[in-house]
Amino acid sequence: MTARGTRVYNAEFAVSRICLVLARSRQGRAVTNLVRREAKAVLGDAPLDVVGDSAELRDRLRTDVVDVVVVDGRLGWTAVPEVVATAKDIAPGVPVLLLADRPPIRAVVRAVKAGVADCVPLRPGALRAALRECLDRPCEGDLGGVPGHAWRNGFELAPVGLCVWGPDGRFLAVNPHALAMMGCERSDLQARGPAGIAVDPDDFARIHDEVLASDTAVSREFEAIRRDGTRCWIRLTARAVRDGAGRPRFVVARCEDVSEDRQQRAALRAALAEREVLLREVHHRVKNNLQIVSSLLNLRFQGASDPAARDLLRESQLRIKAIALVHQRLYSSASLIRIDLGDYVPSLVANVRDAYAPLHPNVAVALDVAPVSVCMEHGIRLGLMLTELVANAFKHAWVGRRAGCVRIAIRPLDEHRLEVHVEDDGVGLPQDLAERSANTLGLGLVRNLVDQVWGSLSVESQPNGGTRFHLVIPRERPADPTE
């Protein structure tokens, strides 16, 4: 397809385009017919464009994809080098053939120096052989030595949509796959042009300008209108091909119909939004149900007179609050599956402190929690561990004392693990209690939870009094070791 209203070829396969620079003489028609017959013998119905001088050739090379330039020697040995230089300046990779009968040796030397690939006699069969040799010549660059016309045929036979348009934004070539995608004939698509197939021509104009300004491939999507009036979304991956001076000669683009992909993405987004609403509702209802259980335990706590029973009810209520707080944070945060410890731990510790405030009103809590996140399962387990450890400190660390301090530090140990410290300045553990801690002070629950996440727990009595608990747990749910 050409860009200036010239012929549109509907060949089944791609044929190499030939540009003939013809002298204005009586023999011009005969030369044109000879070139056409020779090209047809090699290439079939080859598109043949005829121009008269270097200026017309320059314009044609800037707008059309030409594979061979044939120059009529009757132009004169002064004009031939100018025509050849023009071809090499605009399209340095395009071979130039010179038609001449018995040319002077000096003229041949000048033509070869200018860049002529071969001098061809004006007799049947000579141009045919020269065309075959030119088109069978390997492409420039690292293309595996494949002939140039094979790459052009590959353009037409490619299983994806391919198109070429000029700097003026008009189609130069479109392969059958792209035509089928748009439901158009070549002539119809040429008349509309790339901007004409866009629902909003400004969309294509922006893509076109971006491609011409970029030295790399540009991939963008725009909405297009098929010939039957239906709409589709096209993804263009385009790059400008430039001449030796860096000016864009034409744009090569791959076009894909991504309408179905966009519909699937839209359906997926809708499904994810629905899933998010459902998950938030689940977390909200679980939190509400756990609060009801906590309220029932609180009623039993208020009516209990036995101190041991009150302790058990208080501990159970705190554990339920720790789990409920996880679900509350999940449904009110952007993530529905991960817990931000920087937001979760302060609220958790505040609940424990409020529960034991009547026993130790002067105990301070110091927090140093890094803004890290863990999965929901680990968040629940860590919340129960901290609830148990802080509650144990309030119950046992400051017996006979009026004031104290408990310090909690959580920081990432590495990319996959967390380090947790819970330390108090109380009376400390008895000498033999560290060994029996798994069954005392409620640490059995903590050790079970640590084992479930494949973590580690150590308990130390400080030399100057106080107890230090050191935990290392993974940030993600561990894989099943049996798998």
C-alpha positions as CSV (number, residue, x, y, z in Angstrom):
1,M,0.0,0.0,0.0
2,T,1.5,3.4,-0.9
3,A,1.1,6.6,1.0
4,R,0.3,9.1,-1.9
5,G,-2.8,7.7,-3.4
6,T,-0.9,5.4,-5.9
7,R,-1.8,1.9,-6.6
8,V,-3.0,-0.5,-4.0
9,Y,-1.9,-4.1,-4.6
10,N,-4.0,-7.0,-3.4
11,A,-1.5,-9.8,-4.1
12,E,-2.0,-12.9,-2.1
13,F,1.6,-12.8,-1.1
14,A,4.0,-10.0,-0.7
15,V,6.1,-8.9,-3.7
16,S,9.1,-6.7,-3.6
17,R,8.4,-3.1,-4.7
18,I,10.6,-1.8,-7.5
19,C,11.2,1.9,-8.2
20,L,12.2,2.7,-11.8
21,V,13.9,6.1,-12.4
22,L,13.1,6.6,-16.1
23,A,14.5,9.0,-18.6
24,R,11.8,11.1,-20.4
25,S,12.4,9.7,-23.9
26,R,10.6,7.8,-26.7
27,Q,12.1,4.6,-25.4
28,G,10.6,5.1,-21.9
29,R,7.6,3.0,-22.5
30,A,9.7,0.2,-23.9
31,V,12.1,0.3,-20.9
32,T,9.1,0.3,-18.5
33,N,7.6,-2.8,-20.3
34,L,11.0,-4.6,-20.2
35,V,11.4,-4.0,-16.5
36,R,7.8,-5.1,-15.8
37,R,8.3,-8.3,-17.8
38,E,11.6,-9.1,-16.1
39,A,10.3,-8.4,-12.6
40,K,7.2,-10.5,-13.3
41,A,9.3,-13.4,-14.3
42,V,11.0,-13.3,-10.9
43,L,8.5,-11.8,-8.5
44,G,5.1,-12.2,-10.1
45,D,2.9,-9.1,-10.2
46,A,5.6,-6.8,-8.7
47,P,4.5,-3.3,-7.8
48,L,6.5,-0.9,-10.2
49,D,6.6,2.8,-9.4
50,V,8.0,5.1,-12.1
51,V,9.7,8.4,-11.3
52,G,11.5,10.9,-13.5
53,D,14.4,12.4,-11.4
54,S,16.2,12.4,-8.1
55,A,13.7,14.7,-6.5
56,E,10.8,12.4,-7.2
57,L,12.9,9.4,-6.1
58,R,13.6,11.2,-2.8
59,D,9.9,11.7,-2.1
60,R,9.1,8.1,-3.0
61,L,11.8,6.6,-0.8
62,R,10.7,8.7,2.1
63,T,7.1,7.5,1.9
64,D,7.2,4.0,0.4
65,V,9.0,0.8,1.3
66,V,11.1,0.1,-1.8
67,D,13.3,-3.0,-2.2
68,V,15.1,-2.3,-5.5
69,V,15.8,0.9,-7.4
70,V,16.4,0.5,-11.2
71,V,18.0,3.5,-12.9
72,D,17.7,4.1,-16.7
73,G,21.1,4.9,-18.1
74,R,19.5,7.3,-20.6
75,L,19.2,9.8,-17.8
76,G,22.7,10.8,-18.7
77,W,26.0,10.1,-17.0
78,T,25.8,13.4,-15.0
79,A,22.3,12.7,-13.6
80,V,22.9,9.0,-12.8
81,P,25.4,9.6,-9.9
82,E,23.0,12.1,-8.4
83,V,20.1,9.6,-8.5
84,V,22.2,6.9,-7.0
85,A,23.5,9.2,-4.3
86,T,19.9,10.2,-3.5
87,A,18.9,6.5,-3.2
88,K,21.9,5.7,-0.9
89,D,21.2,8.8,1.2
90,I,17.6,8.0,1.9
91,A,17.7,4.2,1.8
92,P,21.3,3.0,2.1
93,G,20.3,-0.7,2.3
94,V,18.3,-0.7,-1.0
95,P,20.3,-2.1,-4.0
96,V,20.5,0.1,-7.1
97,L,20.7,-1.4,-10.6
98,L,21.7,0.6,-13.7
99,L,20.2,-0.2,-17.1
100,A,22.7,0.6,-19.9
101,D,23.8,-0.9,-23.2
102,R,27.6,-0.8,-23.7
103,P,28.2,2.0,-21.2
104,P,31.7,3.7,-21.1
105,I,34.1,2.3,-18.7
106,R,34.5,5.6,-16.9
107,A,30.8,5.9,-16.5
108,V,30.6,2.4,-15.0
109,V,33.4,3.2,-12.6
110,R,31.6,6.4,-11.5
111,A,28.3,4.6,-11.1
112,V,29.9,1.8,-9.0
113,K,31.7,4.4,-6.9
114,A,28.3,6.2,-6.3
115,G,26.8,2.9,-5.1
116,V,25.4,1.0,-8.0
117,A,25.1,-2.7,-7.2
118,D,25.3,-3.8,-10.9
119,C,25.1,-2.5,-14.5
120,V,22.5,-4.5,-16.5
121,P,22.3,-4.6,-20.3
122,L,19.0,-3.8,-21.9
123,R,18.2,-7.3,-23.1
124,P,15.7,-10.0,-22.0
125,G,17.0,-12.1,-19.1
126,A,19.7,-9.8,-17.9
127,L,17.6,-7.7,-15.5
128,R,15.9,-10.9,-14.4
129,A,19.1,-12.4,-13.2
130,A,20.2,-9.2,-11.5
131,L,16.9,-8.8,-9.7
132,R,17.1,-12.4,-8.5
133,E,20.7,-11.9,-7.2
134,C,19.8,-8.6,-5.4
135,L,16.7,-10.0,-3.7
136,D,18.5,-13.2,-2.7
137,R,21.2,-11.2,-1.1
138,P,21.2,-11.6,2.7
139,C,19.7,-8.8,4.7
140,E,22.0,-6.4,6.5
141,G,22.5,-7.0,10.1
142,D,22.3,-10.1,12.2
143,L,19.4,-11.8,10.4
144,G,21.0,-15.1,9.8
145,G,21.7,-14.6,6.1
146,V,18.0,-14.7,5.1
147,P,17.3,-13.0,1.7
148,G,15.5,-9.6,1.9
149,H,12.5,-10.6,-0.1
150,A,12.0,-13.6,2.2
151,W,11.6,-11.1,5.1
152,R,9.1,-9.2,3.0
153,N,7.1,-12.4,2.3
154,G,7.4,-13.1,6.0
155,F,5.6,-9.8,6.6
156,E,2.6,-11.0,4.7
157,L,2.6,-14.5,6.1
158,A,3.2,-13.6,9.7
159,P,0.6,-15.0,12.1
160,V,0.3,-11.6,13.8
161,G,-0.9,-8.3,12.5
162,L,1.8,-6.1,11.0
163,C,1.6,-2.7,9.5
164,V,3.9,0.1,8.2
165,W,3.0,3.7,8.0
166,G,4.9,6.8,6.9
167,P,5.9,9.9,8.9
168,D,2.8,11.6,7.5
169,G,0.7,9.0,9.3
170,R,-0.6,7.1,6.2
171,F,-0.4,3.4,5.7
172,L,2.4,2.0,3.5
173,A,1.8,-1.7,4.0
174,V,-0.6,-3.9,6.0
175,N,-0.4,-7.7,6.1
176,P,-3.5,-9.9,5.7
177,H,-3.7,-10.7,9.4
178,A,-4.1,-7.1,10.3
179,L,-6.7,-6.6,7.5
180,A,-8.7,-9.6,8.9
181,M,-8.4,-8.1,12.4
182,M,-10.1,-4.9,11.2
183,G,-12.4,-6.6,8.7
184,C,-11.2,-4.3,5.9
185,E,-9.9,-4.4,2.4
186,R,-6.5,-2.9,1.6
187,S,-8.1,0.0,-0.3
188,D,-10.6,0.8,2.5
189,L,-7.8,0.7,5.2
190,Q,-5.6,2.9,3.1
191,A,-8.4,5.4,2.6
192,R,-9.1,5.6,6.3
193,G,-5.4,5.6,7.5
194,P,-4.3,4.7,11.0
195,A,-5.9,7.7,12.6
196,G,-9.1,7.0,10.7
197,I,-9.6,3.6,12.4
198,A,-9.3,5.1,15.9
199,V,-12.4,6.0,17.8
200,D,-10.5,9.1,19.0
201,P,-8.0,10.2,16.3
202,D,-6.1,12.1,18.9
203,D,-5.2,8.7,20.6
204,F,-3.4,7.6,17.5
205,A,-1.8,11.0,17.0
206,R,-0.3,10.8,20.5
207,I,1.0,7.2,19.8
208,H,2.4,8.3,16.4
209,D,4.2,11.3,17.9
210,E,5.6,9.3,20.7
211,V,7.0,6.6,18.3
212,L,8.6,9.2,16.1
213,A,10.3,10.8,19.1
214,S,11.5,7.6,20.6
215,D,14.5,5.5,19.7
216,T,13.0,2.4,21.2
217,A,9.8,0.4,20.7
218,V,6.6,1.9,22.1
219,S,3.6,-0.2,23.2
220,R,0.2,1.5,23.6
221,E,-3.5,0.6,23.3
222,F,-6.3,2.5,21.6
223,E,-9.9,1.8,20.7
224,A,-10.6,1.2,17.0
225,I,-13.6,0.8,14.8
226,R,-13.9,-2.1,12.4
227,R,-15.5,-1.8,8.9
228,D,-18.8,-3.2,10.2
229,G,-19.0,-0.6,12.9
230,T,-18.0,-2.8,15.9
231,R,-15.3,-1.6,18.2
232,C,-12.2,-3.3,19.4
233,W,-9.1,-2.5,21.4
234,I,-5.8,-2.6,19.5
235,R,-2.4,-2.8,21.1
236,L,0.4,-1.3,18.9
237,T,4.0,-2.1,19.5
238,A,5.7,0.2,17.1
239,R,9.2,1.5,16.3
240,A,10.4,4.2,13.9
241,V,13.0,3.1,11.2
242,R,15.4,6.0,10.5
243,D,17.7,6.9,7.7
244,G,21.4,7.7,8.1
245,A,20.7,11.2,9.3
246,G,18.3,10.0,12.0
247,R,15.2,11.1,10.3
248,P,12.2,8.7,10.5
249,R,11.6,6.9,7.2
250,F,8.6,4.9,8.3
251,V,7.1,3.1,11.3
252,V,6.8,-0.7,11.7
253,A,4.2,-1.9,14.1
254,R,2.8,-5.1,15.5
255,C,-1.0,-4.9,16.1
256,E,-2.9,-7.2,18.4
257,D,-6.6,-7.3,19.2
258,V,-6.7,-7.2,23.0
259,S,-10.5,-6.7,23.3
260,E,-11.0,-10.1,24.9
261,D,-8.0,-9.5,27.2
262,R,-9.4,-6.2,28.4
263,Q,-12.8,-7.8,28.9
264,Q,-11.2,-10.6,30.9
265,R,-9.2,-8.1,33.0
266,A,-12.4,-6.1,33.6
267,A,-14.2,-9.2,34.7
268,L,-11.2,-10.2,36.9
269,R,-11.2,-6.7,38.5
270,A,-14.9,-7.0,39.2
271,A,-14.5,-10.5,40.7
272,L,-11.6,-9.3,42.8
273,A,-13.7,-6.3,44.0
274,E,-16.5,-8.7,44.9
275,R,-14.1,-11.0,46.7
276,E,-12.7,-8.1,48.6
277,V,-16.1,-7.0,49.8
278,L,-16.9,-10.6,50.8
279,L,-13.6,-10.9,52.7
280,R,-14.1,-7.6,54.5
281,E,-17.6,-8.7,55.5
282,V,-16.3,-12.1,56.8
283,H,-13.6,-10.3,58.9
284,H,-16.2,-7.8,60.2
285,R,-18.6,-10.6,61.2
286,V,-15.9,-12.7,62.8
287,K,-14.8,-9.7,64.8
288,N,-18.4,-9.0,65.9
289,N,-18.9,-12.6,66.9
290,L,-15.7,-12.6,68.9
291,Q,-16.7,-9.4,70.6
292,I,-20.0,-11.0,71.6
293,V,-18.1,-13.9,73.2
294,S,-15.8,-11.4,74.9
295,S,-18.8,-9.5,76.3
296,L,-20.3,-12.8,77.6
297,L,-17.0,-13.6,79.3
298,N,-16.9,-10.1,80.8
299,L,-20.4,-10.7,82.3
300,R,-19.2,-13.9,83.9
301,F,-16.0,-12.0,85.1
302,Q,-18.1,-9.3,86.8
303,G,-20.2,-11.9,88.5
304,A,-17.3,-14.2,89.7
305,S,-16.0,-13.8,93.2
306,D,-13.3,-16.5,93.1
307,P,-9.9,-14.8,92.2
308,A,-8.7,-17.9,90.3
309,A,-11.9,-17.9,88.2
310,R,-11.6,-14.2,87.6
311,D,-8.0,-14.7,86.4
312,L,-9.1,-17.5,84.0
313,L,-11.9,-15.4,82.6
314,R,-9.7,-12.3,82.2
315,E,-7.0,-14.4,80.3
316,S,-9.6,-16.0,78.1
317,Q,-11.1,-12.6,77.3
318,L,-7.7,-11.1,76.4
319,R,-7.0,-14.0,74.0
320,I,-10.3,-13.5,72.3
321,K,-9.7,-9.8,72.0
322,A,-6.3,-10.5,70.4
323,I,-7.9,-12.6,67.7
324,A,-10.8,-10.1,67.2
325,L,-8.3,-7.3,66.8
326,V,-6.6,-9.1,63.9
327,H,-9.9,-9.3,62.0
328,Q,-10.7,-5.7,62.9
329,R,-7.4,-4.5,61.5
330,L,-7.8,-6.7,58.4
331,Y,-11.2,-5.4,57.3
332,S,-10.3,-1.8,57.9
333,S,-6.9,-1.9,56.1
334,A,-5.9,-2.0,52.4
335,S,-4.6,-5.5,52.7
336,L,-7.0,-8.3,53.6
337,I,-4.4,-11.0,54.3
338,R,-1.5,-9.2,56.0
339,I,-1.2,-7.6,59.4
340,D,0.8,-4.4,60.0
341,L,2.5,-5.0,63.3
342,G,3.2,-1.3,63.8
343,D,-0.5,-0.7,63.9
344,Y,-1.6,-4.0,65.6
345,V,0.8,-4.5,68.5
346,P,0.2,-1.1,70.3
347,S,-3.6,-1.7,70.4
348,L,-3.0,-5.3,71.5
349,V,-0.8,-4.3,74.4
350,A,-3.2,-1.5,75.4
351,N,-5.9,-4.1,75.8
352,V,-3.7,-6.1,78.2
353,R,-2.6,-3.1,80.1
354,D,-6.2,-1.9,80.6
355,A,-7.2,-5.3,81.9
356,Y,-4.4,-5.4,84.6
357,A,-4.4,-1.6,85.4
358,P,-6.2,-2.1,88.7
359,L,-3.4,-4.5,89.8
360,H,-0.4,-2.4,88.7
361,P,-1.4,1.1,87.8
362,N,2.2,2.4,87.7
363,V,3.6,-0.1,85.3
364,A,4.9,1.6,82.1
365,V,5.0,-0.1,78.7
366,A,7.8,0.8,76.2
367,L,7.2,-0.2,72.5
368,D,9.7,-0.4,69.7
369,V,7.9,-2.1,66.9
370,A,9.2,-1.9,63.3
371,P,6.6,-1.2,60.5
372,V,6.6,-4.8,59.2
373,S,3.8,-7.0,58.2
374,V,3.1,-10.7,58.6
375,C,0.5,-13.1,57.2
376,M,-2.9,-13.4,59.0
377,E,-2.1,-16.8,60.6
378,H,1.2,-15.5,62.1
379,G,-0.5,-12.3,63.2
380,I,-3.0,-14.2,65.2
381,R,-0.4,-16.5,66.8
382,L,2.0,-13.6,67.5
383,G,-0.9,-11.7,69.1
384,L,-1.7,-14.6,71.4
385,M,2.0,-14.9,72.3
386,L,2.4,-11.3,73.2
387,T,-0.9,-11.3,75.1
388,E,0.3,-14.3,77.2
389,L,3.8,-12.9,77.8
390,V,2.6,-9.3,78.8
391,A,-0.2,-10.7,80.9
392,N,2.3,-13.0,82.8
393,A,4.5,-10.0,83.4
394,F,1.7,-8.0,84.9
395,K,0.6,-11.0,87.1
396,H,4.0,-12.1,88.4
397,A,6.9,-9.7,87.6
398,W,6.2,-7.0,90.2
399,V,4.9,-8.9,93.2
400,G,5.4,-6.6,96.2
401,R,6.4,-3.6,94.0
402,R,4.4,-0.5,93.0
403,A,6.1,0.4,89.7
404,G,7.9,-1.2,86.9
405,C,8.3,-1.3,83.1
406,V,7.8,-3.9,80.4
407,R,9.6,-3.4,77.1
408,I,8.5,-4.9,73.8
409,A,10.7,-4.8,70.7
410,I,9.9,-6.3,67.3
411,R,12.2,-5.9,64.3
412,P,13.1,-7.9,61.2
413,L,16.0,-10.3,61.8
414,D,16.4,-10.9,58.0
415,E,14.2,-11.0,54.9
416,H,12.1,-13.9,56.2
417,R,12.3,-13.8,60.0
418,L,11.2,-11.5,62.9
419,E,12.9,-11.1,66.2
420,V,10.6,-10.4,69.2
421,H,11.8,-9.3,72.7
422,V,9.5,-9.0,75.7
423,E,11.5,-7.9,78.8
424,D,10.5,-6.7,82.3
425,D,12.4,-5.3,85.2
426,G,10.5,-7.4,87.8
427,V,11.7,-9.9,90.4
428,G,12.9,-12.4,87.7
429,L,12.5,-16.1,87.5
430,P,13.6,-18.5,90.1
431,Q,16.8,-20.4,89.3
432,D,15.0,-23.6,88.3
433,L,12.0,-22.0,86.7
434,A,13.5,-21.4,83.3
435,E,13.8,-25.2,82.8
436,R,10.2,-25.7,83.9
437,S,8.8,-22.7,82.0
438,A,7.0,-24.8,79.4
439,N,4.5,-25.8,82.1
440,T,4.5,-22.7,84.2
441,L,3.4,-19.1,83.9
442,G,1.2,-20.1,81.0
443,L,4.2,-20.5,78.7
444,G,2.9,-23.9,77.5
445,L,0.6,-22.0,75.1
446,V,3.4,-19.8,73.9
447,R,5.7,-22.7,73.2
448,N,2.9,-24.5,71.3
449,L,2.3,-21.5,69.2
450,V,6.0,-21.1,68.5
451,D,6.3,-24.7,67.4
452,Q,3.4,-24.3,65.1
453,V,5.2,-21.6,63.1
454,W,8.6,-23.4,63.3
455,G,10.1,-20.6,65.4
456,S,12.3,-20.6,68.5
457,L,11.8,-19.3,72.1
458,S,14.4,-18.6,74.8
459,V,13.8,-17.4,78.4
460,E,16.5,-15.6,80.4
461,S,16.7,-14.3,84.0
462,Q,18.5,-11.0,84.0
463,P,21.4,-10.6,86.5
464,N,20.0,-7.4,87.9
465,G,16.4,-8.8,88.0
466,G,13.8,-9.2,85.4
467,T,13.0,-11.7,82.7
468,R,13.7,-11.6,79.0
469,F,11.8,-13.6,76.4
470,H,13.4,-13.9,73.0
471,L,11.4,-15.2,70.1
472,V,12.4,-15.7,66.4
473,I,9.5,-16.5,64.1
474,P,9.1,-16.5,60.3
475,R,7.1,-13.7,58.6
476,E,5.2,-16.1,56.3
477,R,3.4,-19.3,56.9
478,P,6.1,-22.1,56.7
479,A,5.8,-24.8,54.1
480,D,4.7,-28.3,55.1
481,P,7.9,-30.2,55.8
482,T,6.3,-33.4,54.6
483,E,5.7,-32.0,51.1
